[in-house]
Amino acid sequence: MTKKSISDGVVHTVPADLREALLAAPKALAVWESLTPLSRNEWICWVTFVKKDETRKDHVKRVISELQEGMRRPCCWIGCIHRKDKKISPSVRAILNKK
């Protein structure tokens, strides 16, 4: 069996759990492949940023459902620290500094 190629983000590679979920959802995978590398990077960060396994599983499920609904970036999230096109707000900077 050949391994299906899935495009990564700017900085991050697609983690195994998200890869598996994308491969199981052709519509979500098609949207994923149409995203910019920066958008994919934000989704990957959104999945990997959480600490609890159950929260991460929920995030993976939401990525799939939200991609299938046409969303192109995670909503209401503090954002990936790797974004270079917008400045990180002071409140977000304070949260990131606590990590």
C-alpha positions in Angstrom: 0.0 0.0 0.0 1.3 3.4 -0.9 1.4 6.2 1.6 -0.8 9.1 0.6 1.0 12.5 0.6 -0.6 15.2 2.7 0.7 18.8 2.5 2.3 20.2 5.6 2.3 23.7 7.0 4.9 26.3 6.8 6.8 25.2 9.9 4.9 22.1 11.1 4.3 18.6 9.6 0.9 17.0 9.9 0.8 14.9 13.1 -0.2 11.2 12.8 -3.7 11.6 14.4 -4.6 14.5 12.1 -3.2 12.7 9.1 -5.3 9.6 9.9 -8.5 11.7 10.3 -7.8 13.6 7.0 -7.3 10.4 5.1 -10.6 9.0 6.4 -12.5 12.2 5.3 -12.0 12.8 1.5 -14.0 16.1 1.5 -12.0 17.5 4.4 -8.7 16.3 2.7 -9.7 18.1 -0.5 -10.2 21.4 1.4 -7.0 20.8 3.3 -5.0 20.5 0.1 -6.5 23.7 -1.2 -5.3 25.7 1.9 -2.2 27.8 1.9 0.7 26.4 3.9 0.2 29.1 6.5 -3.5 28.1 7.0 -2.5 24.4 7.3 0.1 25.5 9.8 -2.5 27.2 12.0 -4.7 24.1 12.0 -1.8 22.0 13.0 -0.8 24.4 15.8 -4.4 24.5 16.9 -4.4 20.6 17.2 -1.0 20.3 18.9 -1.2 23.4 21.2 -3.6 21.7 23.7 -2.3 19.6 26.6 -5.0 17.0 27.3 -5.4 14.0 25.0 -9.2 14.3 25.1 -9.0 17.9 24.1 -6.7 17.1 21.2 -9.1 14.4 20.0 -11.9 16.9 20.0 -9.7 19.4 18.1 -8.9 16.7 15.4 -12.6 16.0 15.1 -13.4 19.7 14.8 -10.7 20.2 12.2 -12.4 17.6 10.0 -15.9 18.9 10.5 -15.0 22.6 10.1 -13.0 21.8 6.9 -16.0 20.0 5.6 -18.1 23.1 6.4 -15.7 25.2 4.4 -13.7 26.9 7.1 -10.2 27.7 6.0 -8.6 28.8 9.3 -9.4 27.9 13.0 -11.8 30.4 14.5 -11.5 32.2 17.8 -8.0 30.9 18.5 -5.1 33.0 19.8 -3.1 32.1 16.6 0.0 30.4 15.7 3.2 32.0 17.0 4.8 31.4 13.6 2.5 33.8 11.7 4.6 36.7 10.4 1.8 38.7 8.8 0.3 40.0 12.0 1.7 41.2 15.3 0.8 39.1 18.4 -1.3 41.1 20.8 0.0 41.9 24.3 -2.6 39.6 25.9 -1.6 36.7 23.7 2.1 37.4 24.3 1.4 37.2 28.1 -0.3 33.8 27.6 2.6 32.5 25.5 5.2 33.8 27.9 3.6 31.6 30.7 4.2 28.4 28.7 
